[in-house]
Amino acid sequence: MSDSKFSNEAWFQRAKKSLPGGVSSPVRSFNAVGGIPFTAVKGYGAFIEDVENNKYLDFVQSYGASILGHAHPKVVEAIKSATDNGTTFGATTPNEIELAEKIKDRVAGVELLRFVSSGTEATMSAIRTARGATNREKIVIFSGCYHGHSDFLLAAGGSGLASLVIPSTNGVPKSYVEHTVVTTYNELPIIDSDVAAVIVEPIAANMGLVEPEKNFLSELRKICDSAGALLIFDEVITGFRVAKGGASELFNVRPDLWCFGKIIGGGLPLAAFGGRRDIMEELAPVGKVYQAGTLSGNPVAAAAGCAVLDLLEDDSYKILKSKVTTLATGLREVIGQRGIAVSVPQVETLLGVFFGPNQVKNFESAKESANTGKYKQFFHEMLNENVSLAPGPYEVMFTSLAHTDPDITKTVEAADAAAFKMSKTEFLSY
Ligand SMILES: *Cc1c(COP(=O)(O)O)cnc(C)c1O
């Protein structure tokens, strides 16, 4: 089938006939930025190509699932050779044992792990385990942090009373968020003795990029300890992205449980949660917390994950960080030079772009930035320059190891052209 004779527009119209909004996940839609999304046919290294043979420098990289770039030959080879032996058995395989060992080697404090197939399952199951281990029901989350789409995690703080929590989406019964407390990122919450766990993105990367303020995580650790609550780091993005040992290594704060996803599946559906042995042994078949999955620890995904982790050494993070630093410096300069208020936060290998004059430190300030509407125009001008960013203001830019120095230079030049147009034209709606 020769897909390329169809336009993006035609594929989008066709997609909408079979998939709600034309997508399998809402972040992929262009609802937040307007216009027709492209339909991707392939990716190689830093690039993604659409059905019209347009090639874009890709800073989405499957929302961070890819850190080596698309279709890395070693990863493709690992997937092919794993597939030759069958794709799923319903029995433990050497691949998942090896992947678990590689994760434990890298993240100090992870003693036991369980594999699942998505980040959503990882956080959901980590919280069930924490509740089982503590015999408590309440959990504390921070608004603007994303932990997947489990019912009880799709909660928003109501205005006024801190205790008033409401579902953040239709379809979730009020009673399902009854035990969820929503608080503000970068502010220490009150942890009562009925709290099972506090779950946090150690570096918030789902409201744009928000760095934890100095001591936020270490203080969180302390107040969890005094309340007997467990601390869960959702490292689905930061794990193996910001340092070899992830954010817990970077900030030298050790949670009780970790959630991993994205990178560890090497581009296939795989995620995990793990941590202290005594807590993880609450899980069936050792303990009494039930958790299961037909495809959990899938041998092909585990082989891909092993291939990726094998290629990530301390040096890889230095190299990636230097690319991201060049990009951040360049973006700040060229956008700022056009008189557009912007901040470009960087935490190690992660980078965000916030338009507007305010410094963003929590979801409230992230919303103010998003409400400037500037990101939409930036997004489209960058796409015109063949640079693909996430189609929404609450995402970060994912740079891969496949992005070369000339690719970074080209991206900064594209941003310069984009900022020039933004400074000259009123925002056109797309
Ligand atoms: C992506 C993400 C998840 C959810 O993972 P899925 O695989 O999409 O279910 C959870 N937590 C964080 C921090 C994420 O970025």
The ligand as a MOL file (V3000), in Angstrom:
LIG
                    3D

  0  0  0     0  0            999 V3000
M  V30 BEGIN CTAB
M  V30 COUNTS 15 15 0 0 0
M  V30 BEGIN ATOM
M  V30 1 C 3.3870 9.4860 30.3450 0
M  V30 2 C 3.3020 9.5330 31.8140 0
M  V30 3 C 2.5200 8.6220 32.5460 0
M  V30 4 C 1.5720 7.6690 31.8900 0
M  V30 5 O 2.2020 6.7260 31.0950 0
M  V30 6 P 1.3810 5.9950 29.9370 0
M  V30 7 O 2.3210 4.9640 29.4230 0
M  V30 8 O 1.0070 7.0400 28.9510 0
M  V30 9 O 0.1680 5.3800 30.5900 0
M  V30 10 C 2.6060 8.6370 33.9210 0
M  V30 11 N 3.4030 9.5150 34.5500 0
M  V30 12 C 4.1530 10.4090 33.8850 0
M  V30 13 C 5.0390 11.3380 34.6410 0
M  V30 14 C 4.1110 10.4590 32.4940 0
M  V30 15 O 4.8110 11.3900 31.8420 0
M  V30 END ATOM
M  V30 BEGIN BOND
M  V30 1 1 1 2
M  V30 2 1 2 3
M  V30 3 2 2 14
M  V30 4 1 3 4
M  V30 5 2 3 10
M  V30 6 1 4 5
M  V30 7 1 5 6
M  V30 8 2 6 7
M  V30 9 1 6 8
M  V30 10 1 6 9
M  V30 11 1 10 11
M  V30 12 2 11 12
M  V30 13 1 12 13
M  V30 14 1 12 14
M  V30 15 1 14 15
M  V30 END BOND
M  V30 END CTAB
M  END
